[in-house]
């Protein structure tokens, strides 16, 4: 079957098997390897992408379901060489260690900040609760998201603050 969608602002159209998962379409057909594939059960959240501005777990979404829609991957977060504040926050506050969960965390964080520009620690933790990080203990991830929120509000934040 043929699928057609916009991925990070670029229109793509390809022939695929109907059972192709969106994560495999993104990685194997489009070569966008920032989207990670972890569990195939939607438990870990490493595969999160946006479909029409909503975070979805691409390991349990068929590529055919995204046909006709706008898909955004972690590669689409930076624009014209400028990192998204969430990406900057993960750098500034050490929100990643091995980096495996990072793309999904960043896209989930971006969705949260688009809905709620000043989230509490609890709201951040709830937003990322569908994702597993085996390295950080989440404190630096939460701090990274707080940093991004503050930057967008143009509020100075100390990198070491929690």
N, CA, C and O atoms as a DFTB+ gen file, in Angstrom:
648 C
 N C O
     1  1       0.838      -1.178       0.000
     2  2       0.000       0.000       0.000
     3  2       0.879       1.235       0.000
     4  3       2.040       1.174       0.406
     5  1       0.343       2.343      -0.447
     6  2       1.088       3.589      -0.470
     7  2       0.650       4.458       0.702
     8  3      -0.542       4.611       0.969
     9  1       1.639       5.028       1.400
    10  2       1.353       5.989       2.457
    11  2       1.957       7.325       2.057
    12  3       3.031       7.386       1.458
    13  1       1.259       8.375       2.394
    14  2       1.706       9.730       2.128
    15  2       1.476      10.537       3.392
    16  3       0.385      10.530       3.962
    17  1       2.510      11.227       3.817
    18  2       2.407      12.047       5.031
    19  2       3.461      13.128       4.985
    20  3       4.364      13.098       4.149
    21  1       3.343      14.071       5.876
    22  2       4.374      15.083       6.059
    23  2       5.202      14.655       7.265
    24  3       4.654      14.401       8.337
    25  1       6.524      14.574       7.094
    26  2       7.416      14.215       8.199
    27  2       8.397      15.362       8.375
    28  3       9.208      15.649       7.494
    29  1       8.311      16.001       9.511
    30  2       9.155      17.162       9.822
    31  2       9.055      18.230       8.739
    32  3      10.036      18.895       8.407
    33  1       7.847      18.378       8.196
    34  2       7.594      19.407       7.194
    35  2       7.844      18.998       5.757
    36  3       7.551      19.761       4.836
    37  1       8.384      17.799       5.551
    38  2       8.635      17.316       4.193
    39  2       7.583      16.286       3.808
    40  3       7.296      15.371       4.579
    41  1       7.011      16.431       2.627
    42  2       6.038      15.453       2.151
    43  2       6.773      14.202       1.690
    44  3       7.739      14.275       0.931
    45  1       6.297      13.051       2.163
    46  2       6.874      11.773       1.756
    47  2       5.751      10.860       1.307
    48  3       4.631      10.922       1.815
    49  1       6.075      10.014       0.345
    50  2       5.126       9.042      -0.161
    51  2       5.903       7.794      -0.535
    52  3       6.858       7.863      -1.309
    53  1       5.497       6.641       0.017
    54  2       6.217       5.404      -0.255
    55  2       5.265       4.220      -0.211
    56  3       4.214       4.247       0.430
    57  1       5.681       3.182      -0.921
    58  2       4.988       1.896      -0.866
    59  2       5.504       1.122       0.346
    60  3       6.713       1.014       0.550
    61  1       4.587       0.587       1.144
    62  2       4.970      -0.195       2.319
    63  2       4.046      -1.397       2.450
    64  3       2.992      -1.458       1.816
    65  1       4.449      -2.335       3.266
    66  2       3.540      -3.414       3.647
    67  2       2.520      -2.827       4.614
    68  3       2.885      -1.995       5.446
    69  1       1.264      -3.228       4.534
    70  2       0.237      -2.664       5.412
    71  2       0.542      -2.824       6.904
    72  3       0.061      -2.030       7.712
    73  1       1.313      -3.810       7.277
    74  2       1.592      -4.070       8.706
    75  2       2.813      -3.309       9.225
    76  3       3.218      -3.513      10.369
    77  1       3.404      -2.437       8.408
    78  2       4.593      -1.688       8.810
    79  2       4.253      -0.723       9.940
    80  3       3.340       0.095       9.832
    81  1       5.011      -0.841      11.023
    82  2       4.832       0.077      12.144
    83  2       5.439       1.431      11.807
    84  3       6.393       1.522      11.036
    85  1       4.877       2.474      12.392
    86  2       5.362       3.824      12.135
    87  2       6.834       3.964      12.518
    88  3       7.586       4.631      11.807
    89  1       7.259       3.357      13.612
    90  2       8.666       3.430      14.020
    91  2       9.580       2.851      12.940
    92  3      10.645       3.406      12.670
    93  1       9.178       1.751      12.327
    94  2       9.993       1.143      11.275
    95  2       9.950       1.974       9.989
    96  3      10.954       2.077       9.283
    97  1       8.808       2.558       9.687
    98  2       8.718       3.434       8.522
    99  2       9.673       4.613       8.682
   100  3      10.422       4.946       7.764
   101  1       9.639       5.239       9.854
   102  2      10.486       6.400      10.112
   103  2      11.968       6.021      10.038
   104  3      12.757       6.705       9.386
   105  1      12.335       4.941      10.701
   106  2      13.746       4.547      10.769
   107  2      14.235       3.889       9.479
   108  3      15.256       4.291       8.922
   109  1      13.507       2.883       9.007
   110  2      13.991       2.048       7.902
   111  2      13.700       2.633       6.521
   112  3      14.518       2.503       5.610
   113  1      12.562       3.265       6.362
   114  2      12.201       3.809       5.047
   115  2      12.704       5.235       4.858
   116  3      13.100       5.623       3.759
   117  1      12.682       6.024       5.958
   118  2      13.067       7.432       5.841
   119  2      14.481       7.713       6.347
   120  3      15.037       8.779       6.087
   121  1      15.058       6.753       7.071
   122  2      16.417       6.928       7.575
   123  2      16.543       7.902       8.734
   124  3      17.638       8.383       9.022
   125  1      15.439       8.196       9.399
   126  2      15.456       9.094      10.556
   127  2      15.612       8.243      11.814
   128  3      14.628       7.765      12.378
   129  1      16.844       8.064      12.240
   130  2      17.120       7.109      13.316
   131  2      17.077       7.724      14.714
   132  3      17.407       7.052      15.690
   133  1      16.678       8.978      14.822
   134  2      16.511       9.584      16.138
   135  2      15.378       8.952      16.915
   136  3      15.424       8.899      18.144
   137  1      14.364       8.475      16.221
   138  2      13.268       7.763      16.872
   139  2      13.767       6.377      17.228
   140  3      14.157       5.607      16.350
   141  1      13.755       6.061      18.500
   142  2      14.285       4.769      18.938
   143  2      13.180       3.737      19.089
   144  3      12.011       4.070      19.286
   145  1      13.575       2.489      18.993
   146  2      12.656       1.362      19.076
   147  2      13.105       0.523      20.259
   148  3      14.202      -0.035      20.269
   149  1      12.227       0.446      21.262
   150  2      12.644      -0.207      22.487
   151  2      11.909      -1.475      22.842
   152  3      12.549      -2.491      23.111
   153  1      10.585      -1.458      22.854
   154  2       9.878      -2.575      23.477
   155  2       8.804      -3.238      22.618
   156  3       8.462      -4.393      22.871
   157  1       8.274      -2.570      21.639
   158  2       7.153      -3.090      20.830
   159  2       5.860      -3.264      21.602
   160  3       4.919      -3.867      21.087
   161  1       5.787      -2.758      22.813
   162  2       4.570      -2.918      23.611
   163  2       4.031      -1.593      24.133
   164  3       3.051      -1.581      24.877
   165  1       4.634      -0.507      23.769
   166  2       4.299       0.858      24.187
   167  2       4.534       1.098      25.675
   168  3       3.925       1.993      26.261
   169  1       5.398       0.319      26.281
   170  2       5.699       0.509      27.702
   171  2       6.826       1.494      27.955
   172  3       6.788       2.224      28.945
   173  1       7.838       1.534      27.077
   174  2       9.040       2.307      27.407
   175  2       9.002       3.750      26.928
   176  3       9.623       4.606      27.559
   177  1       8.304       4.058      25.847
   178  2       8.184       5.424      25.374
   179  2       9.351       5.968      24.575
   180  3       9.359       7.150      24.232
   181  1      10.340       5.136      24.269
   182  2      11.484       5.642      23.496
   183  2      11.089       6.007      22.067
   184  3      11.796       6.760      21.397
   185  1       9.973       5.481      21.610
   186  2       9.559       5.646      20.216
   187  2       8.591       6.810      19.996
   188  3       8.020       6.930      18.911
   189  1       8.395       7.660      20.988
   190  2       7.401       8.727      20.865
   191  2       7.743       9.672      19.717
   192  3       8.871      10.148      19.589
   193  1       6.740       9.925      18.892
   194  2       6.770      10.944      17.842
   195  2       5.451      11.706      17.952
   196  3       4.568      11.320      18.719
   197  1       5.325      12.756      17.205
   198  2       4.046      13.472      17.162
   199  2       3.313      13.112      15.882
   200  3       3.913      13.021      14.811
   201  1       2.023      12.910      16.005
   202  2       1.135      12.811      14.848
   203  2       0.089      13.900      15.054
   204  3      -0.688      13.863      16.008
   205  1       0.083      14.850      14.158
   206  2      -0.803      16.013      14.270
   207  2      -0.690      16.673      15.637
   208  3      -1.697      16.948      16.290
   209  1       0.540      16.924      16.062
   210  2       0.855      17.640      17.302
   211  2       0.483      16.895      18.586
   212  3       0.422      17.502      19.656
   213  1       0.239      15.618      18.494
   214  2      -0.039      14.795      19.672
   215  2       1.015      13.709      19.790
   216  3       1.284      13.008      18.814
   217  1       1.620      13.552      20.965
   218  2       2.595      12.473      21.135
   219  2       1.926      11.104      21.008
   220  3       0.882      10.852      21.608
   221  1       2.540      10.235      20.225
   222  2       2.061       8.855      20.082
   223  2       3.262       7.916      20.147
   224  3       4.380       8.298      19.802
   225  1       3.025       6.720      20.579
   226  2       4.074       5.707      20.620
   227  2       4.074       4.995      19.274
   228  3       3.146       4.259      18.939
   229  1       5.123       5.230      18.519
   230  2       5.169       4.767      17.131
   231  2       5.408       3.271      16.999
   232  3       5.317       2.732      15.896
   233  1       5.714       2.585      18.106
   234  2       5.926       1.131      18.016
   235  2       4.607       0.366      18.002
   236  3       4.582      -0.831      17.717
   237  1       3.522       1.054      18.308
   238  2       2.211       0.392      18.272
   239  2       1.244       1.153      17.359
   240  3       0.028       0.988      17.458
   241  1       1.787       1.974      16.482
   242  2       0.997       2.721      15.514
   243  2       1.423       2.276      14.122
   244  3       2.610       2.302      13.796
   245  1       0.484       1.880      13.321
   246  2       0.808       1.513      11.948
   247  2       1.118       2.760      11.130
   248  3       0.494       3.804      11.317
   249  1       2.076       2.648      10.231
   250  2       2.407       3.765       9.351
   251  2       1.171       4.187       8.554
   252  3       0.981       5.372       8.281
   253  1       0.344       3.231       8.188
   254  2      -0.879       3.536       7.437
   255  2      -1.815       4.455       8.228
   256  3      -2.552       5.250       7.645
   257  1      -1.779       4.340       9.551
   258  2      -2.619       5.197      10.392
   259  2      -2.148       6.656      10.358
   260  3      -2.932       7.570      10.614
   261  1      -0.870       6.867      10.041
   262  2      -0.324       8.221       9.973
   263  2      -0.435       8.817       8.573
   264  3      -0.141       9.995       8.372
   265  1      -0.856       8.007       7.610
   266  2      -0.993       8.496       6.246
   267  2      -1.998       9.650       6.220
   268  3      -3.089       9.557       6.782
   269  1      -1.608      10.730       5.561
   270  2      -2.462      11.907       5.483
   271  2      -2.292      12.852       6.663
   272  3      -2.999      13.855       6.762
   273  1      -1.371      12.544       7.547
   274  2      -1.170      13.354       8.749
   275  2       0.225      13.968       8.772
   276  3       1.082      13.645       7.949
   277  1       0.429      14.860       9.735
   278  2       1.731      15.479       9.973
   279  2       2.435      14.719      11.082
   280  3       1.888      14.551      12.172
   281  1       3.645      14.262      10.806
   282  2       4.459      13.530      11.775
   283  2       5.686      14.378      12.085
   284  3       6.291      14.977      11.195
   285  1       6.034      14.415      13.349
   286  2       7.230      15.153      13.773
   287  2       8.088      14.230      14.620
   288  3       7.606      13.601      15.562
   289  1       9.347      14.158      14.277
   290  2      10.304      13.346      15.026
   291  2      11.271      14.283      15.750
   292  3      11.208      15.502      15.590
   293  1      12.150      13.707      16.534
   294  2      13.127      14.522      17.257
   295  2      13.989      15.328      16.298
   296  3      14.432      16.423      16.645
   297  1      14.235      14.811      15.103
   298  2      15.014      15.558      14.116
   299  2      14.313      16.858      13.714
   300  3      14.967      17.809      13.285
   301  1      13.009      16.899      13.850
   302  2      12.246      18.086      13.481
   303  2      12.137      19.127      14.578
   304  3      11.491      20.158      14.391
   305  1      12.765      18.869      15.728
   306  2      12.682      19.850      16.821
   307  2      13.551      21.079      16.559
   308  3      13.126      22.205      16.820
   309  1      14.754      20.875      16.050
   310  2      15.594      22.041      15.739
   311  2      15.122      22.619      14.418
   312  3      14.722      21.894      13.506
   313  1      15.178      23.935      14.337
   314  2      14.727      24.621      13.131
   315  2      15.827      25.560      12.667
   316  3      16.287      26.415      13.424
   317  1      16.240      25.399      11.434
   318  2      17.282      26.249      10.837
   319  2      18.535      26.300      11.708
   320  3      19.143      27.357      11.874
   321  1      18.909      25.160      12.254
   322  2      20.122      25.075      13.056
   323  2      19.987      25.554      14.488
   324  3      20.967      25.558      15.233
   325  1      18.788      25.959      14.885
   326  2      18.557      26.445      16.247
   327  2      17.856      25.353      17.038
   328  3      16.783      24.888      16.655
   329  1      18.471      24.948      18.144
   330  2      17.875      23.913      18.979
   331  2      16.614      24.421      19.653
   332  3      16.504      25.600      19.987
   333  1      15.680      23.530      19.846
   334  2      14.493      23.815      20.636
   335  2      14.955      24.017      22.082
   336  3      15.924      23.379      22.495
   337  1      14.302      24.876      22.862
   338  2      14.677      25.047      24.266
   339  2      14.696      23.738      25.058
   340  3      15.485      23.597      25.992
   341  1      13.848      22.791      24.703
   342  2      13.870      21.492      25.385
   343  2      15.203      20.796      25.108
   344  3      15.812      20.237      26.020
   345  1      15.650      20.828      23.871
   346  2      16.942      20.230      23.545
   347  2      18.068      20.934      24.297
   348  3      18.974      20.284      24.819
   349  1      18.008      22.255      24.350
   350  2      19.003      23.011      25.107
   351  2      18.978      22.634      26.579
   352  3      20.026      22.467      27.203
   353  1      17.781      22.500      27.129
   354  2      17.642      22.153      28.542
   355  2      18.266      20.806      28.862
   356  3      18.910      20.646      29.899
   357  1      18.078      19.833      27.971
   358  2      18.671      18.517      28.191
   359  2      20.202      18.602      28.157
   360  3      20.879      17.839      28.846
   361  1      20.740      19.517      27.367
   362  2      22.190      19.710      27.335
   363  2      22.644      20.433      28.606
   364  3      23.575      19.990      29.278
   365  1      21.993      21.531      28.925
   366  2      22.408      22.368      30.048
   367  2      22.295      21.661      31.400
   368  3      23.127      21.853      32.287
   369  1      21.254      20.844      31.541
   370  2      20.970      20.230      32.847
   371  2      21.261      18.736      32.883
   372  3      20.852      18.043      33.814
   373  1      21.959      18.244      31.882
   374  2      22.387      16.841      31.848
   375  2      21.188      15.890      31.940
   376  3      21.191      14.943      32.727
   377  1      20.173      16.157      31.129
   378  2      18.955      15.361      31.144
   379  2      19.065      14.037      30.419
   380  3      18.061      13.357      30.207
   381  1      20.270      13.669      30.038
   382  2      20.436      12.387      29.370
   383  2      21.723      11.748      29.847
   384  3      22.667      12.429      30.246
   385  1      21.742      10.459      29.801
   386  2      22.978       9.726      30.062
   387  2      23.243       8.846      28.860
   388  3      24.063       9.207      28.015
   389  1      22.584       7.711      28.750
   390  2      22.839       6.865      27.579
   391  2      22.174       7.435      26.332
   392  3      22.619       7.157      25.219
   393  1      21.112       8.232      26.498
   394  2      20.444       8.881      25.383
   395  2      19.344       8.077      24.723
   396  3      18.692       8.571      23.802
   397  1      19.119       6.849      25.170
   398  2      18.146       6.010      24.478
   399  2      16.725       6.550      24.618
   400  3      15.974       6.564      23.643
   401  1      16.347       6.992      25.810
   402  2      14.986       7.492      26.021
   403  2      14.832       8.951      25.600
   404  3      13.713       9.451      25.488
   405  1      15.942       9.628      25.370
   406  2      15.951      11.080      25.200
   407  2      15.039      11.601      24.085
   408  3      14.298      12.550      24.340
   409  1      15.041      11.048      22.871
   410  2      14.167      11.601      21.839
   411  2      12.685      11.594      22.248
   412  3      11.982      12.588      22.067
   413  1      12.228      10.483      22.792
   414  2      10.834      10.414      23.230
   415  2      10.543      11.363      24.375
   416  3       9.483      11.986      24.418
   417  1      11.485      11.475      25.306
   418  2      11.326      12.404      26.436
   419  2      11.228      13.838      25.939
   420  3      10.390      14.609      26.405
   421  1      12.092      14.193      24.986
   422  2      12.093      15.559      24.467
   423  2      10.783      15.906      23.770
   424  3      10.240      16.992      23.973
   425  1      10.281      15.001      22.962
   426  2       9.021      15.274      22.261
   427  2       7.851      15.347      23.234
   428  3       6.942      16.157      23.054
   429  1       7.869      14.508      24.256
   430  2       6.823      14.555      25.285
   431  2       6.916      15.864      26.057
   432  3       5.899      16.492      26.350
   433  1       8.139      16.274      26.386
   434  2       8.336      17.532      27.100
   435  2       7.858      18.721      26.268
   436  3       7.216      19.633      26.788
   437  1       8.177      18.701      24.972
   438  2       7.749      19.791      24.090
   439  2       6.223      19.877      24.068
   440  3       5.663      20.972      24.114
   441  1       5.548      18.727      23.999
   442  2       4.083      18.722      23.995
   443  2       3.541      19.290      25.301
   444  3       2.574      20.052      25.299
   445  1       4.164      18.918      26.414
   446  2       3.742      19.455      27.716
   447  2       3.889      20.972      27.735
   448  3       2.947      21.676      28.097
   449  1       5.048      21.482      27.353
   450  2       5.276      22.923      27.410
   451  2       4.399      23.696      26.437
   452  3       4.073      24.857      26.686
   453  1       4.018      23.074      25.343
   454  2       3.088      23.735      24.420
   455  2       1.703      23.879      25.048
   456  3       0.989      24.841      24.765
   457  1       1.327      22.935      25.890
   458  2       0.028      22.990      26.585
   459  2       0.102      23.778      27.882
   460  3      -0.852      24.460      28.257
   461  1       1.244      23.682      28.570
   462  2       1.394      24.265      29.899
   463  2       2.797      24.874      30.001
   464  3       3.756      24.156      30.282
   465  1       2.929      26.171      29.778
   466  2       4.253      26.775      29.757
   467  2       4.934      26.902      31.120
   468  3       6.109      27.262      31.193
   469  1       4.208      26.610      32.191
   470  2       4.788      26.728      33.531
   471  2       4.382      25.523      34.392
   472  3       3.691      25.687      35.398
   473  1       4.807      24.320      34.000
   474  2       4.370      23.127      34.730
   475  2       5.091      22.968      36.074
   476  3       6.234      23.394      36.238
   477  1       4.406      22.359      37.006
   478  2       5.010      22.012      38.291
   479  2       5.837      20.742      38.115
   480  3       5.739      20.059      37.096
   481  1       6.651      20.440      39.122
   482  2       7.408      19.183      39.082
   483  2       6.463      18.000      38.906
   484  3       6.742      17.086      38.129
   485  1       5.356      18.021      39.621
   486  2       4.390      16.924      39.528
   487  2       3.794      16.792      38.141
   488  3       3.609      15.680      37.645
   489  1       3.491      17.916      37.511
   490  2       2.933      17.880      36.156
   491  2       3.957      17.363      35.156
   492  3       3.611      16.641      34.221
   493  1       5.216      17.733      35.354
   494  2       6.272      17.223      34.473
   495  2       6.393      15.716      34.662
   496  3       6.437      14.968      33.686
   497  1       6.445      15.273      35.903
   498  2       6.586      13.843      36.178
   499  2       5.392      13.046      35.640
   500  3       5.556      11.930      35.146
   501  1       4.204      13.623      35.738
   502  2       3.024      12.943      35.179
   503  2       3.121      12.857      33.653
   504  3       2.797      11.826      33.065
   505  1       3.568      13.939      33.019
   506  2       3.667      13.957      31.553
   507  2       4.646      12.907      31.040
   508  3       4.403      12.290      30.003
   509  1       5.744      12.698      31.752
   510  2       6.759      11.735      31.298
   511  2       6.571      10.355      31.919
   512  3       7.418       9.478      31.751
   513  1       5.472      10.161      32.631
   514  2       5.259       8.886      33.340
   515  2       5.098       7.694      32.407
   516  3       5.248       6.553      32.844
   517  1       4.803       7.925      31.158
   518  2       4.666       6.835      30.201
   519  2       5.979       6.454      29.543
   520  3       5.998       5.732      28.546
   521  1       7.079       6.943      30.106
   522  2       8.384       6.680      29.517
   523  2       9.357       6.196      30.590
   524  3       9.312       6.629      31.741
   525  1      10.216       5.305      30.184
   526  2      11.176       4.724      31.112
   527  2      12.575       5.232      30.802
   528  3      13.034       5.186      29.661
   529  1      13.239       5.717      31.842
   530  2      14.656       6.055      31.755
   531  2      15.366       5.148      32.745
   532  3      15.070       5.172      33.940
   533  1      16.281       4.367      32.262
   534  2      16.977       3.423      33.129
   535  2      18.244       4.021      33.732
   536  3      18.915       3.357      34.523
   537  1      18.587       5.259      33.378
   538  2      19.879       5.823      33.791
   539  2      19.788       6.959      34.798
   540  3      20.551       6.977      35.764
   541  1      18.877       7.910      34.602
   542  2      18.999       9.186      35.296
   543  2      18.272       9.292      36.625
   544  3      18.643      10.132      37.446
   545  1      17.270       8.490      36.871
   546  2      16.466       8.712      38.062
   547  2      15.483       9.856      37.888
   548  3      14.812      10.230      38.849
   549  1      15.377      10.414      36.715
   550  2      14.408      11.426      36.300
   551  2      14.668      12.835      36.828
   552  3      14.126      13.790      36.270
   553  1      15.466      13.009      37.872
   554  2      15.684      14.354      38.433
   555  2      16.266      15.311      37.401
   556  3      15.811      16.449      37.285
   557  1      17.260      14.863      36.657
   558  2      17.871      15.749      35.664
   559  2      16.947      15.980      34.469
   560  3      17.017      17.020      33.815
   561  1      16.093      15.017      34.194
   562  2      15.116      15.198      33.112
   563  2      14.108      16.263      33.516
   564  3      13.803      17.164      32.734
   565  1      13.592      16.160      34.733
   566  2      12.644      17.161      35.232
   567  2      13.305      18.529      35.240
   568  3      12.693      19.508      34.813
   569  1      14.537      18.618      35.714
   570  2      15.276      19.881      35.754
   571  2      15.467      20.431      34.335
   572  3      15.379      21.640      34.125
   573  1      15.723      19.566      33.381
   574  2      15.901      19.993      31.991
   575  2      14.628      20.611      31.438
   576  3      14.676      21.614      30.726
   577  1      13.505      20.020      31.759
   578  2      12.211      20.533      31.288
   579  2      11.886      21.850      31.989
   580  3      11.356      22.770      31.366
   581  1      12.201      21.945      33.280
   582  2      12.014      23.210      34.002
   583  2      12.864      24.308      33.366
   584  3      12.403      25.438      33.203
   585  1      14.109      23.975      33.007
   586  2      15.015      24.934      32.387
   587  2      14.410      25.446      31.079
   588  3      14.414      26.649      30.816
   589  1      13.893      24.529      30.265
   590  2      13.293      24.916      28.983
   591  2      12.081      25.809      29.192
   592  3      11.895      26.792      28.475
   593  1      11.260      25.465      30.175
   594  2      10.073      26.280      30.462
   595  2      10.480      27.682      30.892
   596  3       9.899      28.671      30.446
   597  1      11.478      27.758      31.756
   598  2      11.947      29.062      32.219
   599  2      12.550      29.869      31.074
   600  3      12.326      31.076      30.981
   601  1      13.300      29.221      30.217
   602  2      13.894      29.927      29.071
   603  2      12.797      30.507      28.188
   604  3      12.892      31.644      27.727
   605  1      11.764      29.719      27.961
   606  2      10.670      30.210      27.111
   607  2       9.906      31.344      27.776
   608  3       9.340      32.197      27.092
   609  1       9.886      31.358      29.098
   610  2       9.247      32.456      29.834
   611  2      10.229      33.603      30.030
   612  3       9.873      34.651      30.569
   613  1      11.489      33.394      29.580
   614  2      12.575      34.356      29.735
   615  2      12.853      34.662      31.201
   616  3      13.106      35.803      31.590
   617  1      12.796      33.591      32.003
   618  2      13.106      33.685      33.417
   619  2      14.468      33.040      33.630
   620  3      14.652      31.877      33.271
   621  1      15.432      33.762      34.205
   622  2      16.740      33.159      34.425
   623  2      16.643      31.949      35.347
   624  3      15.910      31.963      36.336
   625  1      17.393      30.905      35.007
   626  2      17.394      29.684      35.805
   627  2      18.830      29.288      36.047
   628  3      19.659      29.320      35.137
   629  1      19.121      28.913      37.279
   630  2      20.432      28.383      37.607
   631  2      20.491      26.946      37.144
   632  3      19.583      26.167      37.433
   633  1      21.547      26.577      36.427
   634  2      21.672      25.223      35.900
   635  2      21.621      24.196      37.010
   636  3      21.026      23.136      36.818
   637  1      22.210      24.457      38.154
   638  2      22.235      23.487      39.257
   639  2      20.978      23.491      40.097
   640  3      20.846      22.648      40.984
   641  1      20.040      24.408      39.857
   642  2      18.815      24.498      40.681
   643  2      17.894      23.334      40.397
   644  3      17.901      22.762      39.307
   645  1      17.091      22.989      41.407
   646  2      16.116      21.920      41.174
   647  2      14.720      22.378      41.390
   648  3      13.782      21.596      41.234
